[in-house]
Amino acid sequence: MTKTAVYARVSTRSNGQDPETQLLALREYAKARRFEVFEEYVDVGISGAKEKRPALDQLMKDAKRRRFDAVLVARFDRFARSTRHLVLALEEFNALGMDFISLSESIDTSTPMGKMVYTVIAAVAELERALIRERVLMGLDRAKAEGKRLGRPPGSKANVKRIQKLKSEGLSIRQIASEMNVSKSTVSRLLITVP
């Protein structure tokens, strides 16, 4: 029997949002497919744009421990915060030999059609990464051609001397950074690189 993890998310309980709406449909689907529900992972009051979602984070940890065979969600947007996030998760599930099923989009990577859709999504994401890389490289080439200096600007001798003076006066790195209007890491780097 296939063990499945069920994931549901709502941004807020107000405005009629209740994870139970998603969970009922997911439970019915699991029952119809004769899946054993390993666990229901539910994030409530958490925006899909948030990097950290406790229930989803736990689901991903349990996936790495291979505690279930499939992940079942109501819709992509309940699960992933972006296409890139979705593709990365699908790649991870694929590497672990797990299936991913989204009811709304009728995606089931255990079927030939679902595998094909996953391949298309992954190809689009790869194309997007390649285009971004290409644009960055073109921008760097243009900047070099225009004689622009790339990378970190060197610390001017005046700045280094001022930082050393402030340090000798007993100011902390944070205070120096605030005074000089630079980052703490810049202050640290300039203090370390001083001959």
MARBA-3410 file (N, C-alpha, C, O; in Angstrom, 1 decimal):
195
0.8,-1.2,0.0,0.0,0.0,0.0,0.9,1.3,0.0,1.9,1.3,0.8 ~ 0.5,2.2,-0.8,1.3,3.5,-1.0,1.0,4.3,0.3,-0.1,4.6,0.6 ~ 2.1,4.8,0.9,2.0,5.7,2.0,2.1,7.1,1.4,3.0,7.4,0.7 ~ 1.2,8.0,1.8,1.3,9.3,1.2,1.3,10.4,2.3,0.7,10.2,3.4 ~ 2.0,11.5,2.1,2.0,12.6,2.9,1.0,13.6,2.3,1.0,13.8,1.1
0.1,14.2,3.1,-0.9,15.2,2.6,-0.4,16.5,3.1,-0.1,16.7,4.3 ~ -0.4,17.5,2.2,0.0,18.9,2.6,-1.1,19.8,2.2,-1.6,19.8,1.1 ~ -1.4,20.7,3.2,-2.4,21.8,2.9,-1.9,23.1,3.6,-1.2,23.0,4.6 ~ -2.3,24.2,2.9,-1.9,25.5,3.5,-3.0,26.5,3.2,-3.5,26.6,2.1 ~ -3.2,27.3,4.2,-4.1,28.5,4.0,-3.3,29.7,4.6,-2.6,29.6,5.6
-3.5,30.9,4.0,-2.8,32.1,4.4,-3.4,32.6,5.7,-2.7,33.2,6.5 ~ -4.7,32.4,5.8,-5.3,33.0,7.0,-6.6,32.2,7.3,-7.2,31.6,6.3 ~ -7.1,32.2,8.5,-8.4,31.5,8.8,-9.5,32.4,8.5,-10.7,32.0,8.4 ~ -9.2,33.7,8.3,-10.3,34.7,8.0,-10.7,34.5,6.5,-10.1,33.8,5.8 ~ -11.7,35.2,6.1,-12.2,35.2,4.8,-12.6,33.8,4.3,-12.5,33.5,3.1
-13.1,33.0,5.3,-13.6,31.7,4.9,-12.5,30.6,4.6,-12.8,29.5,4.2 ~ -11.2,31.0,4.8,-10.2,30.0,4.5,-10.0,29.0,5.7,-9.9,29.4,6.8 ~ -10.1,27.8,5.3,-10.0,26.7,6.3,-9.3,25.5,5.7,-9.7,25.1,4.6 ~ -8.2,25.0,6.3,-7.4,23.9,5.6,-8.3,22.7,5.4,-8.0,21.8,4.6 ~ -9.4,22.6,6.2,-10.2,21.4,6.1,-10.8,21.2,4.8,-11.1,20.1,4.3
-11.1,22.4,4.1,-11.6,22.3,2.7,-10.7,21.5,1.8,-11.1,20.7,1.0 ~ -9.4,21.8,1.9,-8.4,21.1,1.1,-8.3,19.6,1.6,-8.2,18.7,0.8 ~ -8.2,19.5,2.9,-8.0,18.2,3.5,-9.1,17.2,3.2,-8.8,16.0,3.0 ~ -10.3,17.6,3.2,-11.4,16.7,2.8,-11.2,16.1,1.4,-11.3,14.9,1.3 ~ -10.9,16.9,0.5,-10.7,16.5,-0.9,-9.5,15.5,-1.0,-9.5,14.5,-1.7
-8.4,15.9,-0.3,-7.2,15.1,-0.3,-7.4,13.7,0.4,-7.0,12.7,-0.1 ~ -8.2,13.7,1.5,-8.5,12.4,2.1,-9.4,11.5,1.2,-9.1,10.3,1.1 ~ -10.3,12.1,0.6,-11.2,11.4,-0.4,-10.4,10.7,-1.5,-10.6,9.6,-1.9 ~ -9.5,11.5,-2.0,-8.6,11.1,-3.1,-7.8,9.9,-2.6,-7.7,8.9,-3.3 ~ -7.1,10.1,-1.5,-6.3,9.0,-0.9,-7.1,7.7,-0.7,-6.6,6.6,-1.0
-8.3,7.9,-0.2,-9.2,6.7,0.0,-9.5,6.0,-1.3,-9.5,4.8,-1.4 ~ -9.9,6.8,-2.3,-10.2,6.2,-3.6,-9.0,5.5,-4.2,-9.2,4.5,-4.9 ~ -7.8,6.0,-4.0,-6.6,5.4,-4.6,-6.1,4.3,-3.6,-5.1,3.6,-4.0 ~ -6.7,4.1,-2.5,-6.3,3.1,-1.5,-4.9,3.4,-1.0,-4.0,2.6,-0.7 ~ -4.6,4.7,-0.8,-3.4,5.2,-0.2,-3.5,5.2,1.3,-4.6,5.5,1.8
-2.5,4.9,2.0,-2.5,5.1,3.5,-1.9,6.5,3.7,-0.8,6.8,3.3 ~ -2.6,7.3,4.5,-2.2,8.6,4.8,-1.2,8.5,5.9,-1.5,8.2,7.1 ~ 0.1,8.8,5.6,1.1,8.7,6.7,0.9,9.9,7.7,0.9,9.6,8.9 ~ 0.8,11.1,7.2,0.5,12.2,8.0,0.0,13.4,7.2,0.2,13.5,6.0 ~ -0.8,14.2,7.9,-1.3,15.5,7.3,-0.4,16.6,7.8,-0.4,16.9,9.0
0.2,17.3,6.9,1.1,18.5,7.2,0.3,19.7,6.8,-0.1,19.9,5.7 ~ 0.0,20.6,7.8,-0.8,21.7,7.6,-0.2,23.0,8.1,0.2,23.1,9.3 ~ -0.1,24.0,7.2,0.4,25.3,7.6,-0.8,26.3,7.6,-1.4,26.4,6.5 ~ -1.0,26.9,8.7,-2.2,27.8,8.8,-1.7,29.2,9.1,-0.8,29.4,9.9 ~ -2.2,30.2,8.3,-1.8,31.6,8.6,-0.4,31.9,8.1,0.2,32.9,8.6
0.0,31.2,7.1,1.4,31.4,6.5,1.3,31.7,5.0,0.7,30.9,4.3 ~ 1.8,32.8,4.6,1.8,33.1,3.2,2.6,32.2,2.4,3.6,31.7,2.9 ~ 2.2,31.9,1.2,3.0,31.0,0.3,4.3,31.6,-0.1,5.2,30.9,-0.5 ~ 4.5,32.9,0.1,5.7,33.6,-0.3,6.8,33.4,0.8,8.0,33.6,0.6 ~ 6.4,33.0,2.0,7.3,32.8,3.1,8.3,31.7,2.8,7.9,30.7,2.3
9.6,32.0,3.2,10.6,31.0,3.0,10.4,29.8,3.9,10.6,28.7,3.5 ~ 10.1,30.1,5.1,9.9,29.0,6.1,8.5,28.7,6.4,7.7,29.6,6.8 ~ 8.1,27.5,6.3,6.8,27.0,6.6,7.0,25.8,7.4,7.4,24.7,6.9 ~ 6.7,25.8,8.7,7.0,24.7,9.6,6.5,23.3,9.1,7.2,22.3,9.1 ~ 5.2,23.2,8.7,4.7,21.9,8.3,5.4,21.4,7.0,5.7,20.3,6.9
5.6,22.3,6.0,6.3,22.0,4.8,7.7,21.6,5.1,8.2,20.6,4.5 ~ 8.4,22.3,5.9,9.8,22.0,6.3,9.8,20.6,6.9,10.7,19.8,6.6 ~ 8.9,20.2,7.8,8.8,18.9,8.4,8.5,17.8,7.3,9.1,16.8,7.3 ~ 7.6,18.1,6.4,7.3,17.2,5.3,8.6,16.9,4.5,8.9,15.7,4.2 ~ 9.4,17.9,4.2,10.6,17.7,3.4,11.6,16.9,4.2,12.3,16.1,3.6
11.7,17.1,5.5,12.6,16.3,6.3,12.2,14.9,6.3,13.0,14.0,6.2 ~ 10.9,14.6,6.5,10.4,13.3,6.5,10.5,12.6,5.1,10.8,11.4,5.0 ~ 10.4,13.4,4.1,10.7,12.9,2.7,12.1,12.3,2.6,12.3,11.3,2.1 ~ 13.0,13.1,3.1,14.5,12.7,3.0,14.7,11.4,3.8,15.6,10.7,3.5 ~ 13.9,11.2,4.9,14.0,10.0,5.6,13.2,8.8,5.0,13.1,7.7,5.5
12.5,9.1,3.9,11.7,8.2,3.1,10.6,7.6,4.0,10.4,6.3,4.0 ~ 9.9,8.4,4.7,8.8,7.9,5.5,7.5,7.7,4.8,6.6,7.1,5.3 ~ 7.4,8.1,3.5,6.3,7.9,2.7,6.7,7.8,1.2,7.9,8.0,0.9 ~ 5.7,7.4,0.4,6.0,7.2,-1.0,5.5,8.2,-2.0,6.0,8.3,-3.1 ~ 4.6,9.1,-1.5,4.0,10.1,-2.4,3.6,11.3,-1.6,3.4,11.2,-0.3
3.5,12.5,-2.3,3.1,13.7,-1.6,1.8,14.1,-2.4,1.8,14.2,-3.6 ~ 0.8,14.5,-1.6,-0.5,14.8,-2.2,-0.9,16.2,-1.8,-0.9,16.5,-0.6 ~ -1.2,17.1,-2.8,-1.6,18.5,-2.5,-2.8,18.8,-3.3,-3.2,18.1,-4.3 ~ -3.6,19.8,-2.9,-4.8,20.3,-3.6,-4.4,21.0,-4.8,-5.0,20.8,-5.9 ~ -3.4,21.9,-4.7,-3.0,22.8,-5.9,-1.5,23.1,-5.7,-1.0,23.1,-4.6
-0.9,23.4,-6.8,0.5,23.8,-6.8,0.8,25.0,-5.9,1.7,25.0,-5.1 ~ -0.1,26.0,-6.0,0.1,27.2,-5.2,-0.1,27.0,-3.7,0.4,27.9,-3.0 ~ -0.7,26.0,-3.3,-0.8,25.7,-1.9,0.6,25.1,-1.4,0.9,25.2,-0.2 ~ 1.3,24.5,-2.3,2.6,23.8,-2.0,3.8,24.7,-2.2,4.6,24.9,-1.3 ~ 3.9,25.2,-3.4,5.2,25.9,-3.8,5.0,27.4,-3.9,3.9,27.8,-4.2
6.0,28.1,-3.5,5.9,29.6,-3.5,6.3,30.2,-4.9,6.0,31.3,-5.1 ~ 6.9,29.3,-5.7,7.3,29.8,-7.1,7.5,28.5,-8.0,7.5,27.4,-7.5 ~ 7.6,28.7,-9.3,7.8,27.6,-10.2,9.2,27.0,-9.8,9.3,25.8,-9.9 ~ 10.1,27.8,-9.5,11.5,27.3,-9.2,11.4,26.4,-7.9,12.0,25.4,-7.9 ~ 10.7,26.9,-6.9,10.5,26.1,-5.7,9.8,24.8,-6.0,10.2,23.7,-5.5
8.8,24.8,-6.8,8.1,23.6,-7.2,9.0,22.6,-7.9,9.1,21.4,-7.6 ~ 9.8,23.1,-8.9,10.7,22.2,-9.6,11.8,21.6,-8.7,12.1,20.4,-8.8 ~ 12.3,22.4,-7.8,13.4,21.9,-6.9,12.8,20.8,-6.0,13.4,19.8,-5.8 ~ 11.5,21.0,-5.5,10.9,20.0,-4.7,10.6,18.7,-5.5,10.9,17.6,-5.1 ~ 10.1,18.9,-6.8,9.8,17.8,-7.6,11.1,17.0,-8.0,11.1,15.8,-8.0
12.2,17.7,-8.2,13.5,17.1,-8.5,13.9,16.3,-7.3,14.4,15.1,-7.4 ~ 13.7,16.8,-6.1,14.1,16.1,-4.9,13.2,14.8,-4.7,13.7,13.8,-4.4 ~ 11.9,15.0,-4.9,11.0,13.8,-4.8,11.4,12.8,-5.8,11.4,11.6,-5.5 ~ 11.7,13.2,-7.0,12.1,12.3,-8.1,13.4,11.5,-7.7,13.4,10.3,-7.9 ~ 14.3,12.2,-7.2,15.6,11.6,-6.7,15.3,10.6,-5.6,16.0,9.6,-5.5
14.3,10.8,-4.8,14.0,9.9,-3.7,13.1,8.8,-4.1,12.7,7.9,-3.3 ~ 12.6,8.8,-5.4,11.7,7.8,-5.9,10.3,8.0,-5.4,9.5,7.1,-5.3 ~ 9.9,9.3,-5.1,8.6,9.6,-4.6,7.8,10.2,-5.7,8.3,10.9,-6.6 ~ 6.5,10.0,-5.6,5.5,10.6,-6.5,5.0,11.9,-6.0,4.9,12.0,-4.7 ~ 4.5,12.8,-6.8,3.9,14.0,-6.4,2.5,14.1,-7.2,2.5,14.0,-8.4
1.5,14.4,-6.4,0.2,14.4,-7.0,-0.5,15.8,-6.6,-0.6,16.1,-5.4 ~ -0.9,16.5,-7.6,-1.7,17.8,-7.4,-3.1,17.6,-7.9,-3.2,17.4,-9.2 ~ -4.1,17.6,-7.1,-5.5,17.4,-7.6,-5.9,18.4,-8.6,-6.4,18.0,-9.7 ~ -5.8,19.7,-8.3,-6.4,20.7,-9.2,-5.8,20.7,-10.6,-6.5,20.8,-11.6 ~ -4.5,20.5,-10.7,-3.8,20.4,-12.0,-3.8,19.1,-12.6,-3.3,18.9,-13.7
-4.3,18.1,-11.9,-4.3,16.7,-12.4,-2.9,16.2,-12.7,-2.7,15.5,-13.8 ~ -2.0,16.5,-11.9,-0.6,16.1,-12.1,-0.4,14.9,-11.1,-0.6,15.0,-9.9 ~ 0.1,13.8,-11.7,0.5,12.6,-10.9,1.7,12.0,-11.5,1.6,11.4,-12.6 ~ 2.8,12.2,-10.9,4.1,11.8,-11.5,4.3,10.2,-11.4,5.3,9.7,-11.9 ~ 3.2,9.5,-10.9,3.3,8.1,-11.0,2.7,7.6,-12.3,2.8,6.4,-12.6
2.1,8.5,-13.1,1.6,8.2,-14.4,2.5,8.7,-15.5,3.2,9.6,-15.3 ~ 2.4,8.1,-16.7,3.2,8.6,-17.9,2.9,10.0,-18.2,3.9,10.8,-18.5 ~ 1.7,10.5,-18.2,1.3,11.8,-18.5,1.9,12.8,-17.4,2.4,13.9,-17.7 ~ 1.8,12.4,-16.2,2.3,13.2,-15.1,3.8,13.4,-15.2,4.4,14.4,-14.9 ~ 4.5,12.3,-15.6,6.0,12.3,-15.7,6.3,13.3,-16.9,7.3,14.0,-16.8
5.5,13.3,-17.9,5.7,14.2,-19.1,5.6,15.6,-18.6,6.4,16.5,-19.0 ~ 4.5,15.9,-17.9,4.3,17.3,-17.4,5.4,17.7,-16.5,5.9,18.9,-16.6 ~ 5.9,16.9,-15.6,7.0,17.2,-14.8,8.2,17.5,-15.6,9.0,18.5,-15.3 ~ 8.5,16.7,-16.7,9.6,17.0,-17.6,9.5,18.4,-18.2,10.5,19.1,-18.3 ~ 8.3,18.7,-18.6,8.1,20.0,-19.3,8.3,21.2,-18.3,9.0,22.1,-18.6
7.8,21.0,-17.1,8.0,22.0,-16.0,9.5,22.2,-15.7,10.0,23.3,-15.6 ~ 10.2,21.1,-15.6,11.6,21.1,-15.3,12.4,21.8,-16.5,13.3,22.5,-16.2 ~ 12.0,21.5,-17.7,12.7,22.1,-18.9,12.5,23.6,-18.9,13.4,24.3,-19.2 ~ 11.3,24.0,-18.6,11.0,25.5,-18.6,11.8,26.1,-17.5,12.4,27.2,-17.7 ~ 11.9,25.5,-16.3,12.7,26.1,-15.2,14.2,26.1,-15.6,14.9,27.1,-15.3
14.7,25.1,-16.3,16.1,25.1,-16.8,16.3,26.2,-17.8,17.4,26.8,-17.8 ~ 15.4,26.4,-18.7,15.5,27.4,-19.7,15.5,28.8,-19.0,16.3,29.6,-19.3 ~ 14.7,29.0,-18.0,14.6,30.2,-17.2,16.0,30.5,-16.6,16.5,31.6,-16.6 ~ 16.6,29.5,-16.0,17.9,29.6,-15.3,19.0,30.0,-16.4,19.8,30.8,-16.1 ~ 18.9,29.3,-17.5,19.9,29.6,-18.6,19.8,31.0,-19.1,20.8,31.7,-19.4
18.5,31.5,-19.3,18.3,32.9,-19.8,18.8,33.9,-18.8,19.4,34.9,-19.1 ~ 18.6,33.6,-17.5,19.1,34.6,-16.4,20.6,34.6,-16.5,21.2,35.7,-16.4 ~ 21.2,33.4,-16.5,22.7,33.4,-16.5,23.2,34.1,-17.8,24.2,34.9,-17.7 ~ 22.6,33.9,-18.9,23.0,34.6,-20.1,22.9,36.1,-20.0,23.8,36.8,-20.4 ~ 21.8,36.6,-19.4,21.7,38.0,-19.2,22.7,38.6,-18.3,23.2,39.7,-18.5
23.0,37.9,-17.2,24.0,38.3,-16.3,25.4,38.4,-17.0,26.1,39.4,-16.8 ~ 25.7,37.4,-17.7,27.0,37.4,-18.4,27.1,38.5,-19.4,28.2,39.1,-19.6 ~ 26.0,38.7,-20.2,26.0,39.8,-21.1,26.2,41.2,-20.4,26.9,42.1,-20.9 ~ 25.6,41.3,-19.3,25.7,42.6,-18.5,27.1,42.8,-18.0,27.6,43.9,-18.1 ~ 27.7,41.7,-17.6,29.2,41.8,-17.1,30.1,42.1,-18.3,31.0,43.0,-18.1
29.8,41.5,-19.4,30.7,41.8,-20.6,30.5,43.2,-21.0,31.5,43.9,-21.3 ~ 29.3,43.8,-21.0,29.1,45.2,-21.4,29.8,46.1,-20.4,30.4,47.1,-20.8 ~ 29.7,45.8,-19.1,30.3,46.6,-18.1,31.8,46.6,-18.3,32.5,47.7,-18.1 ~ 32.4,45.5,-18.6,33.8,45.4,-18.8,34.2,46.2,-20.0,35.2,47.0,-20.0 ~ 33.4,46.1,-21.1,33.7,46.8,-22.3,33.6,48.3,-22.1,34.4,49.1,-22.8
32.8,48.8,-21.2,32.7,50.2,-20.9,33.7,50.6,-19.9,33.8,51.8,-19.5 ~ 34.6,49.7,-19.5,35.7,50.1,-18.6,35.3,50.1,-17.1,36.0,50.7,-16.3 ~ 34.1,49.6,-16.8,33.7,49.7,-15.4,34.4,48.6,-14.6,34.7,47.5,-15.0 ~ 34.7,49.0,-13.4,35.4,48.1,-12.5,34.4,47.2,-11.8,33.4,47.7,-11.3 ~ 34.7,45.9,-11.8,33.7,44.9,-11.3,34.3,44.4,-10.0,35.5,44.4,-9.7
33.4,44.0,-9.1,33.8,43.4,-7.8,33.8,44.4,-6.7,33.3,45.6,-6.9 ~ 34.3,44.0,-5.6,34.3,44.9,-4.5,35.2,46.1,-4.7,36.3,46.0,-5.2 ~ 34.7,47.3,-4.3,35.6,48.4,-4.4,36.7,48.3,-3.3,36.4,47.9,-2.2 ~ 37.9,48.7,-3.6,39.0,48.6,-2.6,38.7,49.7,-1.5,38.1,50.7,-1.8 ~ 39.2,49.4,-0.4,39.1,50.4,0.7,40.1,51.5,0.5,41.3,51.2,0.4
39.6,52.7,0.5,40.6,53.8,0.3,41.5,53.9,1.5,41.0,53.6,2.6 ~ 42.7,54.4,1.3,43.6,54.6,2.5,43.0,55.5,3.5,43.1,55.3,4.7 ~ 42.2,56.5,3.1,41.6,57.4,4.0,40.5,56.7,4.9,40.5,56.9,6.1 ~ 39.7,55.8,4.2,38.8,55.0,4.9,39.4,54.1,5.9,39.0,53.9,7.1 ~ 40.5,53.4,5.5,41.2,52.5,6.3,41.7,53.2,7.5,41.6,52.7,8.7
42.3,54.3,7.3,42.9,55.1,8.5,41.8,55.5,9.4,42.0,55.5,10.6 ~ 40.7,56.0,8.9,39.6,56.4,9.7,39.0,55.3,10.5,38.7,55.4,11.7 ~ 38.9,54.1,9.9,38.4,52.9,10.6,39.4,52.5,11.7,38.9,52.2,12.8 ~ 40.7,52.5,11.4,41.7,52.2,12.4,41.6,53.2,13.6,41.7,52.8,14.8 ~ 41.4,54.5,13.3,41.3,55.5,14.3,40.1,55.3,15.2,40.2,55.3,16.4
38.9,55.0,14.6,37.7,54.7,15.4,37.9,53.5,16.2,37.4,53.4,17.3 ~ 38.5,52.5,15.7,38.8,51.2,16.4,39.7,51.5,17.6,39.4,51.0,18.7 ~ 40.7,52.3,17.4,41.6,52.7,18.5,40.9,53.5,19.6,41.4,53.5,20.8 ~ 39.8,54.2,19.2,39.1,55.0,20.2,38.1,54.1,21.0,37.3,54.6,21.8 ~ 38.1,52.8,20.6,37.2,51.8,21.4,35.9,51.6,20.8,35.1,50.9,21.5
35.6,52.1,19.6,34.3,51.8,19.0,34.2,50.3,18.5,35.2,49.8,18.1 ~ 33.0,49.8,18.6,32.8,48.4,18.1,32.8,48.4,16.6,32.6,49.5,16.0 ~ 32.8,47.2,16.0,32.7,47.1,14.6,31.4,47.6,14.1,31.3,48.3,13.1 ~ 30.3,47.3,14.9,29.0,47.8,14.5,28.9,49.3,14.6,28.3,49.9,13.7 ~ 29.5,49.9,15.6,29.5,51.4,15.7,30.3,52.0,14.6,29.9,53.0,14.0
31.4,51.4,14.2,32.3,51.9,13.1,31.5,51.9,11.8,31.5,52.8,11.0 ~ 30.8,50.7,11.6,30.1,50.5,10.4,29.0,51.6,10.2,28.7,52.1,9.2 ~ 28.3,51.8,11.4,27.3,52.9,11.4,27.9,54.2,11.1,27.3,55.0,10.3 ~ 29.0,54.6,11.7,29.6,55.9,11.6,30.1,56.1,10.1,30.0,57.1,9.6 ~ 30.6,55.0,9.5,31.2,55.1,8.2,30.2,54.8,7.1,30.5,55.0,5.9
29.0,54.4,7.5,27.9,54.0,6.5,28.3,52.9,5.6,28.1,53.0,4.4 ~ 28.9,51.9,6.2,29.3,50.7,5.4,28.8,49.5,6.2,28.4,49.6,7.4 ~ 29.0,48.3,5.7,28.6,47.1,6.4,29.6,46.7,7.4,30.8,47.1,7.3 ~ 29.2,45.9,8.4,30.1,45.4,9.4,31.2,44.5,8.7,32.4,44.5,9.1 ~ 30.8,43.7,7.7,31.8,42.8,7.0,32.8,43.7,6.3,34.0,43.2,6.3
32.5,44.8,5.8,33.5,45.7,5.2,34.4,46.2,6.2,35.6,46.2,5.9 ~ 33.9,46.6,7.3,34.8,47.1,8.4,35.8,46.0,8.8,37.0,46.2,8.9 ~ 35.2,44.8,9.0,36.1,43.7,9.4,37.1,43.4,8.4,38.3,43.2,8.7 ~ 36.7,43.3,7.1,37.6,43.0,6.0,38.8,44.1,5.9,39.9,43.7,5.8 ~ 38.4,45.3,6.1,39.4,46.4,6.0,40.4,46.4,7.2,41.5,46.7,7.0
39.9,46.0,8.3,40.7,45.9,9.5,41.7,44.7,9.4,42.8,44.8,9.8 ~ 41.2,43.6,8.8,42.1,42.4,8.6,43.1,42.6,7.5,44.2,42.2,7.7 ~ 42.7,43.3,6.4,43.6,43.5,5.3,44.6,44.6,5.4,45.5,44.8,4.6 ~ 44.5,45.3,6.5,45.5,46.4,6.7,46.9,45.9,7.0,47.0,45.0,7.8 ~ 47.9,46.4,6.2,49.2,45.8,6.4,49.8,46.2,7.7,50.9,45.9,8.1
END
